[in-house]
Amino acid sequence: MGRGRAKAKQVKVARQLKYSSGGTDLDRLQKELGVPDDSPADDAYDELAEKYADYADDYEDQRKNGTSGH
């Protein structure tokens, strides 16, 4: 006995976390994690995205034309 109140509080907190509007300060989190503002990983990602965007376009064209790339 006596667990009902504790469980009700846990359920209340869980619902608040699940349905909260967010409120996360992403800039503060970024600083806390030590991520630099302009990460070189972003540049590498952009280069890969550009490279593979061409492949995606070619693939889409092949699908539309019904041809295979081989």
N, CA, C and O atoms as a Tinker XYZ file with bonds, in Angstrom:
   280  protein
     1  N      0.828000   -1.174000    0.000000    73     2
     2  CA     0.000000    0.000000    0.000000    64     1     3
     3  C      0.883000    1.251000    0.000000    63     2     4     5
     4  O      2.076000    1.180000    0.293000    81     3
     5  N      0.291000    2.375000   -0.326000    73     3     6
     6  CA     1.033000    3.612000   -0.317000    64     5     7
     7  C      1.771000    3.896000   -1.611000    63     6     8     9
     8  O      2.333000    4.979000   -1.772000    81     7
     9  N      1.782000    2.949000   -2.535000    73     7    10
    10  CA     2.485000    3.149000   -3.798000    64     9    11
    11  C      1.644000    3.967000   -4.777000    63    10    12    13
    12  O      2.190000    4.508000   -5.738000    81    11
    13  N      0.374000    4.068000   -4.566000    73    11    14
    14  CA    -0.512000    4.764000   -5.485000    64    13    15
    15  C     -0.143000    6.216000   -5.704000    63    14    16    17
    16  O     -0.175000    6.701000   -6.836000    81    15
    17  N      0.205000    6.911000   -4.647000    73    15    18
    18  CA     0.546000    8.329000   -4.767000    64    17    19
    19  C      1.854000    8.511000   -5.535000    63    18    20    21
    20  O      1.964000    9.405000   -6.374000    81    19
    21  N      2.836000    7.669000   -5.250000    73    19    22
    22  CA     4.127000    7.764000   -5.946000    64    21    23
    23  C      3.961000    7.435000   -7.425000    63    22    24    25
    24  O      4.542000    8.097000   -8.287000    81    23
    25  N      3.173000    6.418000   -7.709000    73    23    26
    26  CA     2.950000    6.041000   -9.107000    64    25    27
    27  C      2.197000    7.141000   -9.849000    63    26    28    29
    28  O      2.503000    7.433000  -11.005000    81    27
    29  N      1.221000    7.747000   -9.193000    73    27    30
    30  CA     0.467000    8.829000   -9.822000    64    29    31
    31  C      1.391000   10.000000  -10.147000    63    30    32    33
    32  O      1.247000   10.632000  -11.194000    81    31
    33  N      2.331000   10.289000   -9.262000    73    31    34
    34  CA     3.282000   11.376000   -9.518000    64    33    35
    35  C      4.172000   11.022000  -10.706000    63    34    36    37
    36  O      4.447000   11.880000  -11.545000    81    35
    37  N      4.625000    9.769000  -10.789000    73    35    38
    38  CA     5.459000    9.335000  -11.913000    64    37    39
    39  C      4.700000    9.446000  -13.230000    63    38    40    41
    40  O      5.256000    9.871000  -14.243000    81    39
    41  N      3.440000    9.067000  -13.210000    73    39    42
    42  CA     2.615000    9.151000  -14.415000    64    41    43
    43  C      2.439000   10.612000  -14.822000    63    42    44    45
    44  O      2.492000   10.940000  -16.008000    81    43
    45  N      2.231000   11.481000  -13.846000    73    43    46
    46  CA     2.063000   12.904000  -14.127000    64    45    47
    47  C      3.328000   13.486000  -14.761000    63    46    48    49
    48  O      3.255000   14.219000  -15.748000    81    47
    49  N      4.477000   13.157000  -14.192000    73    47    50
    50  CA     5.743000   13.657000  -14.723000    64    49    51
    51  C      5.985000   13.094000  -16.118000    63    50    52    53
    52  O      6.427000   13.820000  -17.008000    81    51
    53  N      5.705000   11.820000  -16.318000    73    51    54
    54  CA     5.901000   11.207000  -17.626000    64    53    55
    55  C      5.018000   11.868000  -18.676000    63    54    56    57
    56  O      5.463000   12.095000  -19.801000    81    55
    57  N      3.789000   12.175000  -18.328000    73    55    58
    58  CA     2.896000   12.857000  -19.273000    64    57    59
    59  C      3.387000   14.257000  -19.589000    63    58    60    61
    60  O      3.311000   14.699000  -20.735000    81    59
    61  N      3.890000   14.957000  -18.584000    73    59    62
    62  CA     4.426000   16.297000  -18.825000    64    61    63
    63  C      5.603000   16.240000  -19.790000    63    62    64    65
    64  O      5.716000   17.079000  -20.684000    81    63
    65  N      6.470000   15.262000  -19.616000    73    63    66
    66  CA     7.611000   15.126000  -20.513000    64    65    67
    67  C      7.168000   14.744000  -21.920000    63    66    68    69
    68  O      7.709000   15.247000  -22.905000    81    67
    69  N      6.202000   13.871000  -22.010000    73    67    70
    70  CA     5.750000   13.386000  -23.317000    64    69    71
    71  C      5.048000   14.478000  -24.106000    63    70    72    73
    72  O      5.266000   14.612000  -25.310000    81    71
    73  N      4.222000   15.244000  -23.452000    73    71    74
    74  CA     3.386000   16.209000  -24.158000    64    73    75
    75  C      3.853000   17.657000  -24.024000    63    74    76    77
    76  O      3.129000   18.580000  -24.398000    81    75
    77  N      5.053000   17.858000  -23.497000    73    75    78
    78  CA     5.523000   19.230000  -23.345000    64    77    79
    79  C      5.785000   19.844000  -24.719000    63    78    80    81
    80  O      5.977000   19.126000  -25.701000    81    79
    81  N      5.792000   21.143000  -24.779000    73    79    82
    82  CA     5.945000   21.852000  -26.048000    64    81    83
    83  C      7.396000   21.897000  -26.496000    63    82    84    85
    84  O      7.697000   22.544000  -27.499000    81    83
    85  N      8.275000   21.257000  -25.816000    73    83    86
    86  CA     9.688000   21.273000  -26.185000    64    85    87
    87  C     10.450000   22.140000  -25.215000    63    86    88    89
    88  O     10.908000   21.668000  -24.175000    81    87
    89  N     10.587000   23.403000  -25.551000    73    87    90
    90  CA    11.266000   24.319000  -24.665000    64    89    91
    91  C     12.753000   24.032000  -24.523000    63    90    92    93
    92  O     13.383000   24.523000  -23.586000    81    91
    93  N     13.330000   23.250000  -25.430000    73    91    94
    94  CA    14.738000   22.927000  -25.347000    64    93    95
    95  C     15.553000   24.053000  -25.963000    63    94    96    97
    96  O     15.299000   24.467000  -27.094000    81    95
    97  N     16.515000   24.536000  -25.229000    73    95    98
    98  CA    17.403000   25.581000  -25.724000    64    97    99
    99  C     18.550000   24.890000  -26.456000    63    98   100   101
   100  O     19.521000   24.460000  -25.833000    81    99
   101  N     18.436000   24.784000  -27.776000    73    99   102
   102  CA    19.405000   24.044000  -28.557000    64   101   103
   103  C     20.770000   24.731000  -28.586000    63   102   104   105
   104  O     21.795000   24.052000  -28.639000    81   103
   105  N     20.800000   26.049000  -28.553000    73   103   106
   106  CA    22.083000   26.759000  -28.519000    64   105   107
   107  C     22.836000   26.456000  -27.228000    63   106   108   109
   108  O     24.046000   26.226000  -27.242000    81   107
   109  N     22.114000   26.460000  -26.124000    73   107   110
   110  CA    22.746000   26.148000  -24.837000    64   109   111
   111  C     23.238000   24.707000  -24.816000    63   110   112   113
   112  O     24.318000   24.424000  -24.297000    81   111
   113  N     22.452000   23.803000  -25.375000    73   111   114
   114  CA    22.848000   22.398000  -25.436000    64   113   115
   115  C     24.101000   22.233000  -26.290000    63   114   116   117
   116  O     25.001000   21.470000  -25.939000    81   115
   117  N     24.156000   22.948000  -27.405000    73   115   118
   118  CA    25.315000   22.884000  -28.287000    64   117   119
   119  C     26.581000   23.342000  -27.555000    63   118   120   121
   120  O     27.635000   22.720000  -27.682000    81   119
   121  N     26.473000   24.425000  -26.794000    73   119   122
   122  CA    27.615000   24.917000  -26.024000    64   121   123
   123  C     27.994000   23.923000  -24.939000    63   122   124   125
   124  O     29.176000   23.684000  -24.695000    81   123
   125  N     26.997000   23.347000  -24.290000    73   123   126
   126  CA    27.249000   22.411000  -23.211000    64   125   127
   127  C     27.965000   21.169000  -23.718000    63   126   128   129
   128  O     28.814000   20.609000  -23.025000    81   127
   129  N     27.621000   20.737000  -24.935000    73   127   130
   130  CA    28.260000   19.554000  -25.509000    64   129   131
   131  C     29.622000   19.875000  -26.129000    63   130   132   133
   132  O     30.372000   18.966000  -26.486000    81   131
   133  N     29.938000   21.155000  -26.256000    73   131   134
   134  CA    31.228000   21.551000  -26.781000    64   133   135
   135  C     31.326000   21.480000  -28.289000    63   134   136   137
   136  O     32.418000   21.311000  -28.831000    81   135
   137  N     30.205000   21.607000  -28.972000    73   135   138
   138  CA    30.201000   21.574000  -30.431000    64   137   139
   139  C     30.478000   22.976000  -30.945000    63   138   140   141
   140  O     29.799000   23.926000  -30.554000    81   139
   141  N     31.482000   23.118000  -31.827000    73   139   142
   142  CA    31.754000   24.457000  -32.360000    64   141   143
   143  C     30.594000   24.957000  -33.208000    63   142   144   145
   144  O     29.803000   24.168000  -33.724000    81   143
   145  N     30.500000   26.288000  -33.349000    73   143   146
   146  CA    29.403000   26.885000  -34.109000    64   145   147
   147  C     29.403000   26.455000  -35.561000    63   146   148   149
   148  O     28.358000   26.085000  -36.096000    81   147
   149  N     30.564000   26.496000  -36.213000    73   147   150
   150  CA    30.650000   26.101000  -37.615000    64   149   151
   151  C     31.459000   24.821000  -37.689000    63   150   152   153
   152  O     32.683000   24.858000  -37.816000    81   151
   153  N     30.789000   23.712000  -37.610000    73   151   154
   154  CA    31.444000   22.417000  -37.563000    64   153   155
   155  C     31.935000   21.991000  -38.939000    63   154   156   157
   156  O     31.190000   22.117000  -39.911000    81   155
   157  N     33.176000   21.486000  -39.059000    73   155   158
   158  CA    33.656000   20.975000  -40.342000    64   157   159
   159  C     32.839000   19.784000  -40.824000    63   158   160   161
   160  O     32.805000   19.499000  -42.022000    81   159
   161  N     32.187000   19.093000  -39.912000    73   159   162
   162  CA    31.348000   17.966000  -40.308000    64   161   163
   163  C     30.193000   18.436000  -41.179000    63   162   164   165
   164  O     29.738000   17.702000  -42.056000    81   163
   165  N     29.715000   19.661000  -40.944000    73   163   166
   166  CA    28.648000   20.206000  -41.778000    64   165   167
   167  C     29.121000   20.361000  -43.212000    63   166   168   169
   168  O     28.379000   20.059000  -44.147000    81   167
   169  N     30.355000   20.831000  -43.395000    73   167   170
   170  CA    30.906000   20.992000  -44.735000    64   169   171
   171  C     31.046000   19.642000  -45.430000    63   170   172   173
   172  O     30.731000   19.510000  -46.613000    81   171
   173  N     31.520000   18.640000  -44.692000    73   171   174
   174  CA    31.673000   17.308000  -45.267000    64   173   175
   175  C     30.312000   16.745000  -45.666000    63   174   176   177
   176  O     30.178000   16.112000  -46.713000    81   175
   177  N     29.322000   16.975000  -44.842000    73   175   178
   178  CA    27.979000   16.508000  -45.169000    64   177   179
   179  C     27.459000   17.191000  -46.426000    63   178   180   181
   180  O     26.876000   16.546000  -47.297000    81   179
   181  N     27.672000   18.494000  -46.515000    73   179   182
   182  CA    27.215000   19.235000  -47.692000    64   181   183
   183  C     27.875000   18.721000  -48.962000    63   182   184   185
   184  O     27.219000   18.601000  -49.997000    81   183
   185  N     29.172000   18.414000  -48.893000    73   183   186
   186  CA    29.874000   17.883000  -50.063000    64   185   187
   187  C     29.293000   16.532000  -50.476000    63   186   188   189
   188  O     29.073000   16.287000  -51.662000    81   187
   189  N     29.046000   15.663000  -49.512000    73   187   190
   190  CA    28.467000   14.356000  -49.829000    64   189   191
   191  C     27.052000   14.498000  -50.378000    63   190   192   193
   192  O     26.667000   13.793000  -51.311000    81   191
   193  N     26.294000   15.397000  -49.804000    73   191   194
   194  CA    24.915000   15.597000  -50.270000    64   193   195
   195  C     24.913000   16.059000  -51.722000    63   194   196   197
   196  O     24.099000   15.591000  -52.517000    81   195
   197  N     25.815000   16.972000  -52.076000    73   195   198
   198  CA    25.890000   17.435000  -53.463000    64   197   199
   199  C     26.299000   16.302000  -54.396000    63   198   200   201
   200  O     25.742000   16.142000  -55.482000    81   199
   201  N     27.279000   15.519000  -53.956000    73   199   202
   202  CA    27.773000   14.412000  -54.797000    64   201   203
   203  C     26.658000   13.406000  -55.067000    63   202   204   205
   204  O     26.443000   13.003000  -56.210000    81   203
   205  N     25.963000   13.010000  -54.034000    73   203   206
   206  CA    24.956000   11.968000  -54.197000    64   205   207
   207  C     23.627000   12.501000  -54.726000    63   206   208   209
   208  O     22.774000   11.718000  -55.145000    81   207
   209  N     23.442000   13.805000  -54.713000    73   207   210
   210  CA    22.241000   14.376000  -55.315000    64   209   211
   211  C     22.239000   14.103000  -56.814000    63   210   212   213
   212  O     21.188000   13.850000  -57.403000    81   211
   213  N     23.429000   14.154000  -57.435000    73   211   214
   214  CA    23.531000   13.834000  -58.860000    64   213   215
   215  C     23.132000   12.390000  -59.117000    63   214   216   217
   216  O     22.414000   12.105000  -60.075000    81   215
   217  N     23.591000   11.479000  -58.271000    73   215   218
   218  CA    23.225000   10.073000  -58.420000    64   217   219
   219  C     21.718000    9.890000  -58.253000    63   218   220   221
   220  O     21.096000    9.122000  -58.987000    81   219
   221  N     21.144000   10.588000  -57.303000    73   219   222
   222  CA    19.708000   10.475000  -57.069000    64   221   223
   223  C     18.933000   10.980000  -58.282000    63   222   224   225
   224  O     17.930000   10.382000  -58.672000    81   223
   225  N     19.394000   12.075000  -58.876000    73   223   226
   226  CA    18.739000   12.593000  -60.080000    64   225   227
   227  C     18.816000   11.589000  -61.224000    63   226   228   229
   228  O     17.831000   11.356000  -61.923000    81   227
   229  N     20.009000   10.989000  -61.411000    73   227   230
   230  CA    20.177000    9.987000  -62.467000    64   229   231
   231  C     19.261000    8.791000  -62.231000    63   230   232   233
   232  O     18.642000    8.282000  -63.165000    81   231
   233  N     19.177000    8.349000  -60.987000    73   231   234
   234  CA    18.336000    7.214000  -60.644000    64   233   235
   235  C     16.871000    7.529000  -60.932000    63   234   236   237
   236  O     16.143000    6.694000  -61.471000    81   235
   237  N     16.447000    8.729000  -60.572000    73   235   238
   238  CA    15.056000    9.129000  -60.811000    64   237   239
   239  C     14.762000    9.163000  -62.309000    63   238   240   241
   240  O     13.694000    8.730000  -62.743000    81   239
   241  N     15.714000    9.681000  -63.104000    73   239   242
   242  CA    15.535000    9.710000  -64.556000    64   241   243
   243  C     15.421000    8.297000  -65.116000    63   242   244   245
   244  O     14.595000    8.042000  -65.992000    81   243
   245  N     16.234000    7.390000  -64.621000    73   243   246
   246  CA    16.199000    6.002000  -65.082000    64   245   247
   247  C     14.871000    5.344000  -64.733000    63   246   248   249
   248  O     14.326000    4.580000  -65.529000    81   247
   249  N     14.358000    5.632000  -63.566000    73   247   250
   250  CA    13.064000    5.059000  -63.173000    64   249   251
   251  C     11.946000    5.574000  -64.067000    63   250   252   253
   252  O     11.053000    4.821000  -64.456000    81   251
   253  N     12.001000    6.854000  -64.385000    73   251   254
   254  CA    10.964000    7.441000  -65.244000    64   253   255
   255  C     11.020000    6.865000  -66.650000    63   254   256   257
   256  O      9.985000    6.635000  -67.275000    81   255
   257  N     12.238000    6.631000  -67.150000    73   255   258
   258  CA    12.400000    6.126000  -68.509000    64   257   259
   259  C     12.295000    4.616000  -68.586000    63   258   260   261
   260  O     12.177000    4.061000  -69.679000    81   259
   261  N     12.335000    3.946000  -67.455000    73   259   262
   262  CA    12.239000    2.487000  -67.444000    64   261   263
   263  C     13.525000    1.801000  -67.866000    63   262   264   265
   264  O     13.516000    0.632000  -68.251000    81   263
   265  N     14.624000    2.525000  -67.792000    73   263   266
   266  CA    15.906000    1.924000  -68.168000    64   265   267
   267  C     16.710000    1.632000  -66.921000    63   266   268   269
   268  O     16.471000    2.191000  -65.851000    81   267
   269  N     17.678000    0.734000  -67.092000    73   267   270
   270  CA    18.556000    0.422000  -65.981000    64   269   271
   271  C     19.892000    1.077000  -66.241000    63   270   272   273
   272  O     20.269000    1.288000  -67.394000    81   271
   273  N     20.596000    1.395000  -65.206000    73   271   274
   274  CA    21.860000    2.102000  -65.331000    64   273   275
   275  C     23.022000    1.197000  -65.648000    63   274   276   277
   276  O     24.157000    1.671000  -65.702000    81   275
   277  N     22.796000   -0.079000  -65.859000    73   275   278
   278  CA    23.923000   -1.003000  -66.074000    64   277   279
   279  C     24.113000   -1.322000  -67.498000    63   278   280
   280  O     25.017000   -2.083000  -67.845000    81   279
